[in-house]
Amino acid sequence: MKTVDLHSHSYISDGSLSPSELAEYAKKMNLSAFALTDHDSADGLKEAQEAAEKSDIEFVPGIEFSAVINEQNFHLLGLFIDFQNNVLELELQAIKEERNNRNRVMLKKLNDLGLDISMEDVLKYSGKGIVSRVHFAKALLEKGITSSYKDGFDRFLRNDGPAYVKRNSIQAKKAIDLIHLCGGVAVLAHPLSYKLSDKNVDKLTKNLKDAGIDGIEVFYSTHSSAQTAFVKKLADKYSLLYSGGSDFHGESKPGLELGIGYGSLSVPYTVYEKLKRKACEYGAKKQKTYCSE
């Protein structure tokens, strides 16, 4: 059976592989298609697209927004986006500036705790892309301040940690409209990862459906068969398309592999085809060579 992975990260955000290495790895893992969905950045998509063409594998240009609706934070995937859209580029620049401000405050908090760490220490691990808490954790480990990557999050960087700084995330409706403007489909990522009750997951899904979302991540690395069945019911209830992916990061998520997650993940090619057809409905046919006339 042909399979795909519609959720992965490169070192442009918080993964460990370059966009081109990721494309090559997707081919090695015998995937028929894969998406690069770096956090709040489209900087690696051109490189990944070119590498995918050389590797003869279908590529989905994507992004993962950190968004908010009714004070609930969540992650939103944009799949099949036109990453050269000027409006998208301006919004991503604004998000990058907001992230930079947040990182400066986070660094000050770490320094105020007496920790000898500089922004230069952090930037060594961010490659060509955005700086996130992952890179702070790597710098803390390299400096000998923490004993492991996880230790850095547990002691300092977790959501209620002493160095944590809340982000001013993009509003859900704005993010969904932006994805649609770029000819993409909007998908709720890992719906069971937000520490919500089943009732509140349902509520979040309904609110996002009302805001215009197209799909939900049914197939995910940490989902049990019962959880997959639960999310399928949600998708069917709100007439949402299925999506799925590993959320591959490389070395920062040991044991989690592209395409197969922790070993049992399998996202059918038909999932990709249905999402692609939806993307082709958003008026971007001239920009999408995979859309038939």
C-alpha positions as YAML, in Angstrom:
chain: A
units: angstrom
residues:
- id: 1
  name: MET
  ca: [0.00, 0.00, 0.00]
- id: 2
  name: LYS
  ca: [1.24, 3.47, -0.89]
- id: 3
  name: THR
  ca: [1.71, 5.66, 2.19]
- id: 4
  name: VAL
  ca: [2.46, 9.31, 2.94]
- id: 5
  name: ASP
  ca: [3.58, 11.56, 5.79]
- id: 6
  name: LEU
  ca: [1.94, 14.99, 5.95]
- id: 7
  name: HIS
  ca: [3.63, 16.35, 9.08]
- id: 8
  name: SER
  ca: [7.41, 16.71, 9.43]
- id: 9
  name: HIS
  ca: [10.03, 19.27, 10.42]
- id: 10
  name: SER
  ca: [13.48, 20.30, 9.21]
- id: 11
  name: TYR
  ca: [16.19, 22.32, 10.92]
- id: 12
  name: ILE
  ca: [14.48, 25.45, 9.62]
- id: 13
  name: SER
  ca: [12.34, 25.12, 12.74]
- id: 14
  name: ASP
  ca: [13.10, 22.45, 15.33]
- id: 15
  name: GLY
  ca: [14.05, 19.35, 13.35]
- id: 16
  name: SER
  ca: [17.57, 18.02, 12.83]
- id: 17
  name: LEU
  ca: [17.65, 17.33, 9.07]
- id: 18
  name: SER
  ca: [17.94, 19.91, 6.30]
- id: 19
  name: PRO
  ca: [14.94, 20.22, 3.95]
- id: 20
  name: SER
  ca: [16.81, 18.37, 1.21]
- id: 21
  name: GLU
  ca: [17.96, 15.64, 3.60]
- id: 22
  name: LEU
  ca: [14.35, 15.23, 4.69]
- id: 23
  name: ALA
  ca: [13.24, 14.71, 1.07]
- id: 24
  name: GLU
  ca: [15.94, 12.11, 0.56]
- id: 25
  name: TYR
  ca: [14.95, 10.38, 3.79]
- id: 26
  name: ALA
  ca: [11.30, 10.32, 2.74]
- id: 27
  name: LYS
  ca: [12.33, 8.48, -0.41]
- id: 28
  name: LYS
  ca: [14.46, 6.08, 1.64]
- id: 29
  name: MET
  ca: [11.42, 5.34, 3.83]
- id: 30
  name: ASN
  ca: [9.47, 4.41, 0.68]
- id: 31
  name: LEU
  ca: [6.91, 7.18, 1.06]
- id: 32
  name: SER
  ca: [4.92, 8.20, -2.00]
- id: 33
  name: ALA
  ca: [4.51, 11.78, -0.74]
- id: 34
  name: PHE
  ca: [5.55, 13.89, 2.23]
- id: 35
  name: ALA
  ca: [4.92, 17.37, 3.60]
- id: 36
  name: LEU
  ca: [7.40, 19.73, 5.21]
- id: 37
  name: THR
  ca: [5.52, 21.68, 7.88]
- id: 38
  name: ASP
  ca: [8.04, 23.76, 9.80]
- id: 39
  name: HIS
  ca: [6.78, 25.93, 12.63]
- id: 40
  name: ASP
  ca: [5.76, 29.42, 11.46]
- id: 41
  name: SER
  ca: [8.23, 29.32, 8.56]
- id: 42
  name: ALA
  ca: [8.19, 28.58, 4.83]
- id: 43
  name: ASP
  ca: [11.94, 29.13, 4.40]
- id: 44
  name: GLY
  ca: [12.79, 25.49, 3.70]
- id: 45
  name: LEU
  ca: [10.03, 24.71, 1.22]
- id: 46
  name: LYS
  ca: [11.81, 25.63, -2.00]
- id: 47
  name: GLU
  ca: [14.84, 23.51, -1.09]
- id: 48
  name: ALA
  ca: [12.63, 20.58, -0.10]
- id: 49
  name: GLN
  ca: [10.59, 20.87, -3.29]
- id: 50
  name: GLU
  ca: [13.68, 20.81, -5.50]
- id: 51
  name: ALA
  ca: [15.14, 17.85, -3.60]
- id: 52
  name: ALA
  ca: [11.83, 15.97, -3.83]
- id: 53
  name: GLU
  ca: [11.80, 16.42, -7.61]
- id: 54
  name: LYS
  ca: [15.29, 14.93, -7.81]
- id: 55
  name: SER
  ca: [14.24, 12.04, -5.56]
- id: 56
  name: ASP
  ca: [11.08, 11.46, -7.60]
- id: 57
  name: ILE
  ca: [8.75, 11.79, -4.61]
- id: 58
  name: GLU
  ca: [5.59, 13.90, -4.41]
- id: 59
  name: PHE
  ca: [6.01, 16.96, -2.20]
- id: 60
  name: VAL
  ca: [3.46, 18.93, -0.20]
- id: 61
  name: PRO
  ca: [4.56, 22.47, 0.74]
- id: 62
  name: GLY
  ca: [3.25, 23.13, 4.22]
- id: 63
  name: ILE
  ca: [3.53, 25.04, 7.46]
- id: 64
  name: GLU
  ca: [2.53, 24.60, 11.10]
- id: 65
  name: PHE
  ca: [1.09, 27.67, 12.78]
- id: 66
  name: SER
  ca: [0.83, 28.13, 16.51]
- id: 67
  name: ALA
  ca: [-2.66, 29.60, 16.77]
- id: 68
  name: VAL
  ca: [-5.36, 30.45, 19.30]
- id: 69
  name: ILE
  ca: [-9.15, 30.35, 19.42]
- id: 70
  name: ASN
  ca: [-11.19, 31.37, 22.47]
- id: 71
  name: GLU
  ca: [-7.93, 31.48, 24.49]
- id: 72
  name: GLN
  ca: [-7.19, 27.86, 23.54]
- id: 73
  name: ASN
  ca: [-3.76, 27.35, 21.99]
- id: 74
  name: PHE
  ca: [-3.37, 24.71, 19.29]
- id: 75
  name: HIS
  ca: [-1.37, 23.92, 16.16]
- id: 76
  name: LEU
  ca: [-2.74, 24.36, 12.66]
- id: 77
  name: LEU
  ca: [-1.23, 22.76, 9.56]
- id: 78
  name: GLY
  ca: [-1.44, 24.48, 6.20]
- id: 79
  name: LEU
  ca: [-0.94, 21.92, 3.41]
- id: 80
  name: PHE
  ca: [-0.42, 22.57, -0.33]
- id: 81
  name: ILE
  ca: [0.27, 26.27, 0.28]
- id: 82
  name: ASP
  ca: [1.69, 28.71, -2.26]
- id: 83
  name: PHE
  ca: [4.72, 29.61, -0.16]
- id: 84
  name: GLN
  ca: [5.65, 32.56, -2.40]
- id: 85
  name: ASN
  ca: [2.42, 34.41, -1.63]
- id: 86
  name: ASN
  ca: [3.26, 38.00, -0.64]
- id: 87
  name: VAL
  ca: [0.63, 38.19, 2.11]
- id: 88
  name: LEU
  ca: [2.00, 35.00, 3.66]
- id: 89
  name: GLU
  ca: [5.55, 36.33, 3.52]
- id: 90
  name: LEU
  ca: [4.54, 39.52, 5.36]
- id: 91
  name: GLU
  ca: [2.67, 37.60, 8.05]
- id: 92
  name: LEU
  ca: [5.56, 35.20, 8.59]
- id: 93
  name: GLN
  ca: [7.96, 38.14, 8.94]
- id: 94
  name: ALA
  ca: [5.73, 39.61, 11.65]
- id: 95
  name: ILE
  ca: [5.60, 36.25, 13.42]
- id: 96
  name: LYS
  ca: [9.39, 35.97, 13.21]
- id: 97
  name: GLU
  ca: [9.80, 39.39, 14.84]
- id: 98
  name: GLU
  ca: [7.39, 38.39, 17.61]
- id: 99
  name: ARG
  ca: [9.38, 35.19, 18.17]
- id: 100
  name: ASN
  ca: [12.64, 37.17, 18.35]
- id: 101
  name: ASN
  ca: [11.18, 39.44, 21.01]
- id: 102
  name: ARG
  ca: [10.00, 36.42, 22.97]
- id: 103
  name: ASN
  ca: [13.44, 34.79, 22.74]
- id: 104
  name: ARG
  ca: [15.12, 37.91, 24.13]
- id: 105
  name: VAL
  ca: [12.82, 37.89, 27.15]
- id: 106
  name: MET
  ca: [13.33, 34.14, 27.63]
- id: 107
  name: LEU
  ca: [17.12, 34.62, 27.54]
- id: 108
  name: LYS
  ca: [16.88, 37.39, 30.15]
- id: 109
  name: LYS
  ca: [14.86, 35.10, 32.42]
- id: 110
  name: LEU
  ca: [17.52, 32.40, 32.15]
- id: 111
  name: ASN
  ca: [20.26, 34.93, 32.88]
- id: 112
  name: ASP
  ca: [18.30, 36.28, 35.85]
- id: 113
  name: LEU
  ca: [18.28, 32.72, 37.21]
- id: 114
  name: GLY
  ca: [22.08, 32.91, 37.19]
- id: 115
  name: LEU
  ca: [22.60, 30.77, 34.11]
- id: 116
  name: ASP
  ca: [25.59, 31.59, 31.88]
- id: 117
  name: ILE
  ca: [24.02, 31.40, 28.46]
- id: 118
  name: SER
  ca: [24.04, 33.87, 25.55]
- id: 119
  name: MET
  ca: [22.01, 34.25, 22.37]
- id: 120
  name: GLU
  ca: [25.13, 33.23, 20.44]
- id: 121
  name: ASP
  ca: [25.05, 29.90, 22.31]
- id: 122
  name: VAL
  ca: [21.45, 29.39, 21.20]
- id: 123
  name: LEU
  ca: [21.94, 30.51, 17.59]
- id: 124
  name: LYS
  ca: [24.54, 27.79, 17.05]
- id: 125
  name: TYR
  ca: [21.69, 25.28, 17.02]
- id: 126
  name: SER
  ca: [19.05, 27.12, 15.02]
- id: 127
  name: GLY
  ca: [20.57, 26.57, 11.58]
- id: 128
  name: LYS
  ca: [19.11, 28.98, 9.04]
- id: 129
  name: GLY
  ca: [15.67, 29.15, 10.58]
- id: 130
  name: ILE
  ca: [13.66, 30.36, 13.52]
- id: 131
  name: VAL
  ca: [14.83, 30.08, 17.12]
- id: 132
  name: SER
  ca: [12.63, 28.04, 19.45]
- id: 133
  name: ARG
  ca: [12.76, 26.50, 22.91]
- id: 134
  name: VAL
  ca: [14.36, 23.43, 21.34]
- id: 135
  name: HIS
  ca: [17.46, 25.46, 20.56]
- id: 136
  name: PHE
  ca: [17.56, 26.90, 24.09]
- id: 137
  name: ALA
  ca: [17.40, 23.34, 25.44]
- id: 138
  name: LYS
  ca: [20.29, 22.25, 23.21]
- id: 139
  name: ALA
  ca: [22.39, 25.23, 24.32]
- id: 140
  name: LEU
  ca: [21.69, 24.54, 28.00]
- id: 141
  name: LEU
  ca: [22.82, 20.95, 27.50]
- id: 142
  name: GLU
  ca: [25.97, 21.95, 25.59]
- id: 143
  name: LYS
  ca: [26.92, 24.39, 28.36]
- id: 144
  name: GLY
  ca: [26.60, 21.64, 30.96]
- id: 145
  name: ILE
  ca: [23.76, 23.43, 32.74]
- id: 146
  name: THR
  ca: [21.37, 20.54, 32.18]
- id: 147
  name: SER
  ca: [21.91, 16.79, 31.97]
- id: 148
  name: SER
  ca: [19.72, 16.20, 28.95]
- id: 149
  name: TYR
  ca: [17.51, 17.87, 26.38]
- id: 150
  name: LYS
  ca: [14.43, 16.85, 28.42]
- id: 151
  name: ASP
  ca: [16.00, 18.17, 31.61]
- id: 152
  name: GLY
  ca: [16.18, 21.64, 30.05]
- id: 153
  name: PHE
  ca: [12.46, 21.64, 29.39]
- id: 154
  name: ASP
  ca: [11.56, 20.09, 32.74]
- id: 155
  name: ARG
  ca: [13.59, 22.57, 34.78]
- id: 156
  name: PHE
  ca: [13.34, 25.80, 32.80]
- id: 157
  name: LEU
  ca: [11.41, 25.79, 29.49]
- id: 158
  name: ARG
  ca: [8.15, 23.92, 30.08]
- id: 159
  name: ASN
  ca: [4.94, 25.93, 29.73]
- id: 160
  name: ASP
  ca: [4.89, 26.74, 33.45]
- id: 161
  name: GLY
  ca: [8.67, 26.82, 33.83]
- id: 162
  name: PRO
  ca: [10.66, 29.74, 35.28]
- id: 163
  name: ALA
  ca: [12.03, 30.81, 31.87]
- id: 164
  name: TYR
  ca: [8.86, 30.29, 29.84]
- id: 165
  name: VAL
  ca: [7.39, 33.22, 27.93]
- id: 166
  name: LYS
  ca: [3.94, 32.92, 26.40]
- id: 167
  name: ARG
  ca: [3.66, 33.63, 22.69]
- id: 168
  name: ASN
  ca: [1.20, 36.01, 21.08]
- id: 169
  name: SER
  ca: [-0.12, 33.45, 18.61]
- id: 170
  name: ILE
  ca: [-2.07, 34.20, 15.46]
- id: 171
  name: GLN
  ca: [-5.87, 33.99, 15.76]
- id: 172
  name: ALA
  ca: [-7.40, 30.84, 14.26]
- id: 173
  name: LYS
  ca: [-9.67, 32.59, 11.75]
- id: 174
  name: LYS
  ca: [-6.81, 34.72, 10.46]
- id: 175
  name: ALA
  ca: [-4.53, 31.68, 10.06]
- id: 176
  name: ILE
  ca: [-7.22, 29.63, 8.30]
- id: 177
  name: ASP
  ca: [-8.08, 32.49, 5.94]
- id: 178
  name: LEU
  ca: [-4.37, 32.96, 5.19]
- id: 179
  name: ILE
  ca: [-3.94, 29.27, 4.36]
- id: 180
  name: HIS
  ca: [-6.94, 29.41, 2.04]
- id: 181
  name: LEU
  ca: [-5.62, 32.59, 0.42]
- id: 182
  name: CYS
  ca: [-2.45, 30.64, -0.36]
- id: 183
  name: GLY
  ca: [-4.49, 27.85, -1.96]
- id: 184
  name: GLY
  ca: [-3.93, 25.45, 0.93]
- id: 185
  name: VAL
  ca: [-6.04, 23.30, 3.21]
- id: 186
  name: ALA
  ca: [-6.20, 23.97, 6.96]
- id: 187
  name: VAL
  ca: [-5.83, 20.97, 9.29]
- id: 188
  name: LEU
  ca: [-5.99, 20.71, 13.09]
- id: 189
  name: ALA
  ca: [-2.74, 19.05, 14.16]
- id: 190
  name: HIS
  ca: [-2.50, 16.33, 16.85]
- id: 191
  name: PRO
  ca: [-5.93, 17.07, 18.39]
- id: 192
  name: LEU
  ca: [-5.37, 14.84, 21.43]
- id: 193
  name: SER
  ca: [-2.14, 16.52, 22.54]
- id: 194
  name: TYR
  ca: [-3.69, 19.59, 24.20]
- id: 195
  name: LYS
  ca: [-4.61, 17.97, 27.53]
- id: 196
  name: LEU
  ca: [-8.32, 18.43, 26.88]
- id: 197
  name: SER
  ca: [-11.24, 16.20, 27.80]
- id: 198
  name: ASP
  ca: [-13.03, 14.42, 24.96]
- id: 199
  name: LYS
  ca: [-15.84, 16.96, 25.33]
- id: 200
  name: ASN
  ca: [-13.45, 19.88, 24.96]
- id: 201
  name: VAL
  ca: [-11.64, 18.30, 22.00]
- id: 202
  name: ASP
  ca: [-15.06, 18.10, 20.37]
- id: 203
  name: LYS
  ca: [-15.71, 21.75, 21.25]
- id: 204
  name: LEU
  ca: [-12.34, 22.86, 19.84]
- id: 205
  name: THR
  ca: [-13.02, 20.94, 16.64]
- id: 206
  name: LYS
  ca: [-16.48, 22.50, 16.26]
- id: 207
  name: ASN
  ca: [-15.11, 26.01, 16.84]
- id: 208
  name: LEU
  ca: [-12.44, 25.46, 14.21]
- id: 209
  name: LYS
  ca: [-14.96, 23.99, 11.78]
- id: 210
  name: ASP
  ca: [-17.03, 27.15, 12.23]
- id: 211
  name: ALA
  ca: [-13.87, 29.16, 11.51]
- id: 212
  name: GLY
  ca: [-13.35, 27.32, 8.23]
- id: 213
  name: ILE
  ca: [-10.99, 24.44, 8.93]
- id: 214
  name: ASP
  ca: [-10.86, 21.67, 6.29]
- id: 215
  name: GLY
  ca: [-9.41, 18.65, 8.06]
- id: 216
  name: ILE
  ca: [-8.10, 17.04, 11.24]
- id: 217
  name: GLU
  ca: [-5.05, 14.87, 11.92]
- id: 218
  name: VAL
  ca: [-6.61, 11.45, 12.38]
- id: 219
  name: PHE
  ca: [-3.44, 9.41, 11.94]
- id: 220
  name: TYR
  ca: [-0.68, 10.46, 14.35]
- id: 221
  name: SER
  ca: [2.37, 8.85, 15.90]
- id: 222
  name: THR
  ca: [1.07, 8.68, 19.47]
- id: 223
  name: HIS
  ca: [-2.53, 7.69, 18.68]
- id: 224
  name: SER
  ca: [-3.73, 4.31, 19.86]
- id: 225
  name: SER
  ca: [-6.26, 2.50, 17.68]
- id: 226
  name: ALA
  ca: [-9.01, 3.72, 20.01]
- id: 227
  name: GLN
  ca: [-7.79, 7.31, 19.75]
- id: 228
  name: THR
  ca: [-7.62, 7.09, 15.97]
- id: 229
  name: ALA
  ca: [-11.21, 5.82, 15.95]
- id: 230
  name: PHE
  ca: [-12.27, 8.70, 18.21]
- id: 231
  name: VAL
  ca: [-10.73, 11.33, 15.93]
- id: 232
  name: LYS
  ca: [-12.26, 9.65, 12.87]
- id: 233
  name: LYS
  ca: [-15.68, 10.03, 14.48]
- id: 234
  name: LEU
  ca: [-14.95, 13.71, 15.12]
- id: 235
  name: ALA
  ca: [-13.91, 14.18, 11.51]
- id: 236
  name: ASP
  ca: [-17.06, 12.50, 10.26]
- id: 237
  name: LYS
  ca: [-19.26, 14.42, 12.70]
- id: 238
  name: TYR
  ca: [-18.01, 17.76, 11.40]
- id: 239
  name: SER
  ca: [-17.46, 16.71, 7.76]
- id: 240
  name: LEU
  ca: [-13.71, 17.15, 7.96]
- id: 241
  name: LEU
  ca: [-11.10, 15.50, 5.77]
- id: 242
  name: TYR
  ca: [-8.68, 13.01, 7.35]
- id: 243
  name: SER
  ca: [-5.01, 13.93, 7.53]
- id: 244
  name: GLY
  ca: [-2.06, 12.22, 9.11]
- id: 245
  name: GLY
  ca: [1.64, 12.41, 9.78]
- id: 246
  name: SER
  ca: [4.45, 11.40, 12.09]
- id: 247
  name: ASP
  ca: [5.46, 14.87, 13.36]
- id: 248
  name: PHE
  ca: [9.01, 13.78, 12.59]
- id: 249
  name: HIS
  ca: [11.78, 15.95, 14.08]
- id: 250
  name: GLY
  ca: [14.82, 13.71, 13.88]
- id: 251
  name: GLU
  ca: [17.17, 13.55, 16.85]
- id: 252
  name: SER
  ca: [15.00, 15.73, 19.10]
- id: 253
  name: LYS
  ca: [12.31, 13.00, 19.12]
- id: 254
  name: PRO
  ca: [14.31, 9.77, 19.46]
- id: 255
  name: GLY
  ca: [12.57, 6.65, 18.20]
- id: 256
  name: LEU
  ca: [10.01, 8.55, 16.12]
- id: 257
  name: GLU
  ca: [10.54, 7.79, 12.44]
- id: 258
  name: LEU
  ca: [9.32, 9.53, 9.32]
- id: 259
  name: GLY
  ca: [6.32, 7.75, 7.84]
- id: 260
  name: ILE
  ca: [5.89, 5.14, 10.58]
- id: 261
  name: GLY
  ca: [6.04, 7.17, 13.80]
- id: 262
  name: TYR
  ca: [6.83, 4.77, 16.64]
- id: 263
  name: GLY
  ca: [6.27, 1.81, 14.34]
- id: 264
  name: SER
  ca: [2.54, 1.49, 13.84]
- id: 265
  name: LEU
  ca: [1.70, 4.66, 11.88]
- id: 266
  name: SER
  ca: [0.48, 4.24, 8.31]
- id: 267
  name: VAL
  ca: [-1.17, 7.11, 6.43]
- id: 268
  name: PRO
  ca: [-2.89, 5.91, 3.23]
- id: 269
  name: TYR
  ca: [-2.14, 7.63, -0.06]
- id: 270
  name: THR
  ca: [-5.89, 8.21, -0.48]
- id: 271
  name: VAL
  ca: [-5.71, 10.69, 2.43]
- id: 272
  name: TYR
  ca: [-3.20, 12.73, 0.44]
- id: 273
  name: GLU
  ca: [-5.32, 12.54, -2.71]
- id: 274
  name: LYS
  ca: [-8.47, 13.84, -1.01]
- id: 275
  name: LEU
  ca: [-6.61, 16.73, 0.63]
- id: 276
  name: LYS
  ca: [-4.97, 17.56, -2.70]
- id: 277
  name: ARG
  ca: [-8.35, 17.71, -4.43]
- id: 278
  name: LYS
  ca: [-9.60, 20.08, -1.76]
- id: 279
  name: ALA
  ca: [-6.55, 22.31, -2.23]
- id: 280
  name: CYS
  ca: [-7.25, 22.46, -5.94]
- id: 281
  name: GLU
  ca: [-10.69, 23.87, -5.17]
- id: 282
  name: TYR
  ca: [-9.21, 26.98, -3.56]
- id: 283
  name: GLY
  ca: [-8.57, 28.82, -6.80]
- id: 284
  name: ALA
  ca: [-4.84, 28.17, -7.08]
- id: 285
  name: LYS
  ca: [-4.93, 25.75, -10.02]
- id: 286
  name: LYS
  ca: [-2.59, 27.84, -12.16]
- id: 287
  name: GLN
  ca: [0.05, 27.70, -9.41]
- id: 288
  name: LYS
  ca: [-0.34, 23.98, -8.76]
- id: 289
  name: THR
  ca: [1.04, 21.67, -11.42]
- id: 290
  name: TYR
  ca: [-0.63, 18.71, -9.72]
- id: 291
  name: CYS
  ca: [-4.13, 20.15, -10.25]
- id: 292
  name: SER
  ca: [-5.74, 18.86, -13.41]
- id: 293
  name: GLU
  ca: [-7.78, 21.30, -15.44]
...
